Every structure is written in C-alpha cells, then in structure tokens.
Amino acid sequence: MQMHLQTMARTLEMPVAVELTLPDQISDEPMKSLYLLHDYGGNRMQWNQKTALERYVTGMNLAVIMVDGNNRYFV
C-alpha cells in the first residue's frame, strides 16, 4: 500500500513530503521501519521509479519511509 503525506518539519522550517510503502496485511507483531534517503538532485519518488522496491518488500512486515529532502544533504 502506498501513502503520500505532507508534514511540517520544524527543524527545516518548511513542509516536507513523505512517501510510505506499507504491507497490505498488517500483523499484530511490531512493524519494522526502513528509511530510504535520496541523493542530491533526486527526490523521494526515485526509489519507486528506479527500483523494484514494492516487489522487494512484499510479504514483509516492514514500513518503508521515503522523505523528500529537496536539494539538501541529510545529516
């Protein structure tokens, strides 16, 4: 399941777009998280467009979080 969110990042003082890939079946076990950060000049959608991300995580109890950092560096 794909979800798109927009939230306010207080430290950046600007809105930030977030793309989530969640399992179709949510289990009672705690869900693990994987944060994927893009490179300079890219955006959060690169992971969906240039990889088979959805196929890789199918059947896993995993939330994949892709944050749009614009043209900034992640620290």
Secondary structure, DSSP 8 states (H G I E B T S, - for coil): -EEEEEEEETTTTEEEEEEEE--SS--SS--EEEEEE--TT--TTHHHHHS-HHHHHTTS-EEEEEE--TT----
